Amino acid sequence: MSFRHVFDATSLREYDIRGIVGETLKSEDAFAVGRAFGTLIGRSGGDVVAVGYDGRLSSPMLEQAVVDGLKASGMTVLRVGCGPTPLLYYAATSLQTSGAIMVTGSHNPPNYNGFKMMIGRKPFFGQQIQELGRIAGTGDVLPEAEGSERRVDLAHDYIGRLIADWDGGDRILKVVWDNGNGAAGEVLQRLVRSLPGEHHLLNAEIDGNFPAHHPDPTVPKNLEQLIDAVRENGADVGVAFDGDADRIGVVDDKGQILWGDQLLVVLGRDVLRDNPGATIIADVKASQTLFDEISRAGGRPLMWRTGHSLIKAKMAETGSPLAGEMSGHIFFADKWYGFDDALYAAVRLLGIVARMDGPLSTVTDGLPRTVSTPELRFDCPDTRKFGVIEEVAARLKTEGAEVSAIDGVRVRTPDGWWLLRASNTQAVLVARAEAADESGLDRLKQALAAQLAQSGLQAPDFSGENAGH
């Protein structure tokens, strides 16, 4: 039987394959993902692929189609079942599979779904995803074969491995967890039974309708329920996950949000005690405070490109024990496996808090105060967005500005810094600015707006509330 399949043009992204279920993503697409990915694995000499899925209503259907596609390519499929993405990563790592596919819509709305992939121990992204699309579109697949499948339950092993790195002190913590009705639900309930302390779980049931709130812990509105519960219970810390639990949100004992870069300061200081001089990586959207604090703690801060696949690759290259993104992806290679795992990051954070003399808020309050814009995303055609960055970079070079061009342009001035980069996944530009005070922030916004105007673009709406940081 001949095979050929063309994906919707919007679904093949930089880091994953993603679409709207029933519109740009259907079971035929899932089968094609399995068929083409299995071909790539087979041609590289592999034959075993682990598959997992999240709690979305469409995920069981898509998972079955992926499995069928992989088997048609002759693969042995290990079906990990429903759970968080890090469980699938753990399965692929501990079982040393040739590849892995996670069916997940991550933090997107309920009608979205998609696929995250690994080949060997490495992320599968960028040109590899485009190659998968080419293989499906041309029908350049392995001859049809009869693969096999078996179910594997690694939740017990995974939870045991998480617990093995608990390193808390004598202090008994009170913790509130908000699962957001995401895929971590059952694993999280079992995990907290093995952790010391008093634990309160919100929205623990896996429900693909996400009835309580949207599962994206980078949006303050989605943390309101957790903040209220932390204050009502007098808890030491609150932890939230996104839909597939590879991203974390944290609030301290006062209910203050620790953004991704602030959390990385807390984790980084601890990791550097055992790894003095180590490289700690953060993406270009992170606060200058983070890079300064890592230096102060004896580490080597490294600013890198945004994107979990890019960060993982840079960690492997540099031997970094810890990395993170503003989006809440935290990557531990110190004692762990280098993949982004919000459950593991939570265990390590609780260990730190349990060893502290005072509350977590003393750390939050002790960081330098800055003001910043939220992450500003505004439309710019795919055909234009990278050209705009090149134009701005050329003008800044002529002006003699202090610029990092690792990912877009990040400009340092006496007031602070501003960033403009092209999204790898959408037809948008992304901007952010941070300063010591409001007047400095206004000057940074004006500089950013002036550069956009020279490229014929209107500045994003800066009227949203500036974030204290």
DOVONU-299617 format. One record per residue (C-alpha): residue in one letter; x, y, z. Coordinates in steps of 0.5 Angstrom, whole numbers, padded with zeros to 4 digits, always signed. Layout:
BEGIN
AXYZ
...
//
This chain:
BEGIN
M+0000+0000+0000
S+0003+0007-0002
F+0003+0012+0003
R+0004+0020+0002
H+0001+0025+0007
V+0002+0033+0007
F+0001+0036+0014
D-0002+0043+0014
A+0003+0048+0013
T+0002+0051+0020
S+0003+0045+0024
L+0011+0044+0023
R+0014+0048+0028
E+0021+0049+0031
Y+0020+0045+0037
D+0014+0041+0036
I+0008+0039+0031
R+0002+0042+0033
G-0005+0044+0031
I-0012+0045+0032
V-0016+0038+0033
G-0021+0037+0027
E-0018+0043+0023
T-0010+0043+0022
L-0009+0036+0026
K-0013+0030+0025
S-0012+0022+0026
E-0009+0022+0019
D-0003+0027+0021
A-0002+0023+0028
F-0001+0016+0023
A+0004+0020+0019
V+0008+0023+0024
G+0009+0015+0027
R+0010+0013+0020
A+0015+0018+0018
F+0019+0018+0025
G+0019+0011+0025
T+0022+0011+0018
L+0028+0016+0021
I+0029+0012+0027
G+0029+0005+0022
R+0034+0009+0018
S+0039+0011+0023
G+0039+0004+0026
G+0034+0004+0031
D+0028+0000+0032
V+0024+0002+0039
V+0020+0008+0040
A+0017+0010+0047
V+0010+0014+0046
G+0006+0017+0052
Y+0000+0022+0052
D-0003+0028+0056
G-0010+0028+0059
R-0013+0032+0053
L-0019+0029+0050
S-0016+0028+0044
S-0010+0025+0046
P-0012+0018+0046
M-0014+0018+0039
L-0008+0021+0037
E-0004+0016+0041
Q-0007+0010+0038
A-0006+0013+0031
V+0002+0015+0032
V+0003+0008+0035
D+0000+0005+0029
G+0004+0009+0024
L+0010+0007+0028
K+0008+0000+0028
A+0007+0000+0020
S+0015+0002+0020
G+0017-0004+0023
M+0018-0001+0030
T+0017-0004+0037
V+0013+0001+0041
L+0013+0002+0048
R+0007+0005+0051
V+0008+0009+0057
G+0001+0011+0058
C-0002+0018+0060
G+0002+0022+0064
P+0007+0028+0064
T+0012+0029+0059
P+0018+0028+0064
L+0015+0021+0065
L+0016+0020+0057
Y+0023+0023+0057
Y+0025+0019+0063
A+0022+0012+0060
A+0026+0014+0054
T+0032+0015+0058
S+0032+0009+0063
L+0030+0004+0057
Q+0035+0007+0052
T+0030+0007+0047
S+0032+0009+0040
G+0026+0015+0040
A+0020+0018+0044
I+0014+0021+0042
M+0009+0025+0047
V+0002+0027+0045
T+0001+0033+0048
G-0002+0040+0047
S+0003+0043+0053
H+0000+0050+0055
N-0005+0051+0049
P-0012+0051+0049
P-0016+0045+0050
N-0018+0044+0043
Y-0010+0044+0041
N-0006+0038+0041
G+0001+0036+0038
F+0007+0032+0039
K+0014+0033+0042
M+0020+0028+0040
M+0026+0025+0042
I+0031+0022+0038
G+0036+0018+0042
R+0037+0022+0048
K+0037+0029+0044
P+0031+0033+0042
F+0028+0033+0035
F+0027+0040+0033
G+0028+0045+0027
Q+0031+0042+0021
Q+0029+0035+0023
I+0022+0036+0024
Q+0022+0039+0017
E+0025+0033+0014
L+0020+0029+0017
G+0015+0033+0014
R+0019+0032+0007
I+0019+0024+0008
A+0011+0024+0009
G+0010+0029+0003
T+0014+0025-0002
G+0012+0018+0001
D+0019+0016+0002
V+0018+0012+0008
L+0021+0005+0010
P+0017-0001+0006
E+0010-0003+0010
A+0012-0008+0016
E+0009-0011+0022
G+0012-0008+0028
S+0010-0010+0035
E+0007-0006+0042
R+0007-0007+0049
R+0005-0003+0055
V+0010-0001+0060
D+0009+0003+0067
L+0014+0007+0069
A+0011+0011+0074
H+0013+0008+0080
D+0020+0008+0078
Y+0020+0015+0076
I+0017+0017+0083
G+0022+0013+0086
R+0028+0017+0082
L+0025+0023+0084
I+0024+0022+0091
A+0032+0019+0091
D+0034+0026+0090
W+0030+0029+0096
D+0035+0033+0100
G+0031+0037+0105
G+0033+0039+0112
D+0029+0038+0119
R+0024+0043+0117
I+0017+0041+0116
L+0014+0044+0110
K+0007+0046+0108
V+0006+0046+0101
V+0000+0047+0096
W+0000+0044+0089
D-0004+0046+0083
N-0004+0041+0078
G-0009+0045+0074
N-0012+0039+0072
G-0006+0037+0067
A-0003+0030+0066
A+0002+0030+0072
G-0005+0029+0076
E-0004+0021+0078
V+0004+0022+0079
L+0003+0028+0083
Q-0002+0025+0088
R+0003+0019+0089
L+0009+0023+0089
V+0007+0028+0095
R+0005+0021+0099
S+0012+0020+0099
L+0015+0027+0101
P+0015+0029+0108
G+0011+0035+0110
E+0004+0037+0109
H+0001+0038+0102
H-0005+0041+0099
L-0007+0039+0092
L-0011+0043+0088
N-0015+0041+0081
A-0011+0034+0082
E-0016+0030+0077
I-0014+0030+0070
D-0019+0033+0066
G-0018+0036+0059
N-0023+0041+0059
F-0019+0045+0064
P-0025+0047+0068
A-0021+0051+0074
H-0017+0055+0069
H-0012+0055+0063
P-0006+0051+0065
D+0000+0056+0064
P+0004+0058+0070
T+0007+0064+0067
V+0000+0068+0066
P-0001+0071+0073
K-0009+0070+0073
N-0008+0063+0072
L-0004+0063+0079
E-0009+0067+0083
Q-0012+0060+0086
L-0006+0058+0088
I-0004+0065+0091
D-0010+0065+0095
A-0009+0058+0098
V-0002+0059+0100
R-0004+0065+0104
E-0011+0061+0107
N-0006+0055+0109
G+0000+0059+0111
A+0004+0055+0107
D+0011+0055+0106
V+0011+0055+0098
G+0006+0054+0092
V+0008+0050+0086
A+0004+0050+0079
F+0005+0046+0073
D+0003+0047+0066
G-0001+0042+0062
D+0004+0037+0061
A+0008+0039+0067
D+0015+0040+0064
R+0014+0048+0066
I+0013+0050+0073
G+0011+0056+0077
V+0012+0058+0084
V+0010+0063+0089
D+0013+0064+0096
D+0010+0064+0103
K+0007+0071+0102
G+0004+0069+0095
Q+0009+0073+0091
I+0010+0070+0084
L+0018+0067+0083
W+0019+0068+0075
G+0023+0063+0072
D+0029+0067+0072
Q+0028+0069+0080
L+0027+0061+0081
L+0033+0060+0077
V+0037+0064+0082
V+0035+0060+0088
L+0036+0054+0084
G+0043+0056+0082
R+0046+0058+0088
D+0044+0051+0091
V+0047+0048+0085
L+0054+0052+0085
R+0055+0050+0092
D+0057+0043+0090
N+0059+0045+0083
P+0063+0052+0084
G+0065+0055+0077
A+0060+0052+0073
T+0056+0055+0067
I+0049+0056+0069
I+0045+0058+0062
A+0038+0062+0062
D+0035+0065+0055
V+0035+0072+0053
K+0029+0074+0056
A+0032+0073+0063
S+0033+0079+0068
Q+0040+0082+0068
T+0039+0080+0076
L+0040+0073+0074
F+0046+0073+0071
D+0049+0078+0076
E+0047+0074+0082
I+0050+0067+0078
S+0056+0071+0078
R+0056+0073+0085
A+0055+0066+0087
G+0061+0064+0083
G+0058+0061+0077
R+0059+0063+0070
P+0052+0066+0067
L+0051+0064+0060
M+0046+0068+0056
W+0043+0063+0050
R+0037+0063+0045
T+0030+0062+0047
G+0027+0055+0046
H+0027+0048+0050
S+0031+0044+0045
L+0036+0050+0044
I+0037+0050+0051
K+0038+0043+0052
A+0043+0042+0046
K+0047+0048+0049
M+0047+0044+0056
A+0050+0038+0053
E+0055+0042+0049
T+0058+0046+0055
G+0057+0041+0061
S+0052+0046+0065
P+0049+0043+0071
L+0043+0047+0071
A+0039+0052+0066
G+0032+0055+0065
E+0028+0059+0061
M+0023+0065+0063
S+0017+0060+0061
G+0018+0056+0067
H+0022+0050+0063
I+0028+0048+0068
F+0033+0043+0066
F+0037+0040+0071
A+0043+0036+0069
D+0046+0036+0076
K+0044+0029+0079
W+0038+0029+0074
Y+0038+0027+0066
G+0038+0034+0063
F+0031+0034+0061
D+0026+0040+0063
D+0022+0037+0069
A+0017+0041+0073
L+0016+0035+0078
Y+0024+0034+0079
A+0025+0042+0079
A+0019+0042+0085
V+0023+0037+0089
R+0030+0040+0089
L+0026+0047+0090
L+0023+0044+0097
G+0029+0041+0099
I+0032+0048+0099
V+0027+0051+0102
A+0027+0046+0108
R+0034+0047+0109
M+0033+0055+0109
D+0033+0058+0116
G+0028+0063+0114
P+0022+0063+0109
L+0023+0063+0102
S+0020+0070+0101
T+0027+0073+0104
V+0030+0071+0098
T+0025+0074+0094
D+0025+0080+0097
G+0033+0080+0098
L+0033+0081+0090
P+0035+0087+0087
R+0028+0091+0085
T+0027+0092+0078
V+0021+0094+0073
S+0020+0091+0067
T+0015+0090+0061
P+0011+0083+0061
E+0013+0079+0054
L+0010+0083+0049
R+0008+0079+0043
F+0006+0083+0036
D+0004+0081+0029
C+0010+0081+0024
P+0009+0077+0018
D+0014+0070+0017
T+0017+0073+0011
R+0019+0080+0015
K+0020+0078+0022
F+0028+0076+0021
G+0029+0082+0016
V+0027+0087+0021
I+0032+0084+0026
E+0037+0084+0021
E+0035+0092+0020
V+0035+0093+0027
A+0042+0090+0029
A+0045+0094+0023
R+0043+0100+0025
L+0045+0099+0033
K+0052+0097+0030
T+0053+0103+0026
E+0051+0107+0033
G+0056+0103+0037
A+0051+0100+0042
E+0052+0095+0047
V+0049+0089+0043
S+0048+0081+0044
A+0046+0078+0038
I+0045+0071+0040
D+0038+0071+0039
G+0035+0077+0036
V+0038+0084+0039
R+0039+0085+0047
V+0041+0092+0048
R+0044+0094+0054
T+0044+0102+0056
P+0045+0105+0063
D+0038+0105+0064
G+0038+0097+0063
W+0036+0093+0057
W+0031+0092+0052
L+0030+0086+0047
L+0027+0085+0040
R+0027+0078+0037
A+0023+0074+0032
S+0019+0068+0035
N+0021+0061+0032
T+0014+0058+0032
Q+0009+0064+0030
A+0009+0070+0026
V+0010+0075+0031
L+0016+0079+0034
V+0017+0079+0041
A+0020+0085+0046
R+0022+0086+0053
A+0025+0091+0057
E+0028+0092+0064
A+0030+0098+0068
A+0032+0100+0075
D+0026+0105+0075
E+0020+0107+0071
S+0023+0113+0068
G+0029+0109+0065
L+0024+0104+0063
D+0020+0109+0059
R+0027+0111+0056
L+0028+0104+0054
K+0021+0103+0051
Q+0022+0110+0047
A+0029+0107+0044
L+0025+0100+0042
A+0019+0104+0039
A+0024+0108+0035
Q+0028+0102+0032
L+0021+0099+0030
A+0019+0106+0027
Q+0025+0106+0022
S+0023+0099+0020
G+0016+0101+0018
L+0013+0098+0024
Q+0008+0100+0030
A+0011+0099+0037
P+0007+0094+0041
D+0002+0096+0046
F+0006+0098+0052
S+0000+0100+0056
G+0000+0093+0060
E+0002+0094+0067
N+0009+0093+0068
A+0012+0088+0072
G+0016+0089+0079
H+0021+0084+0079
//
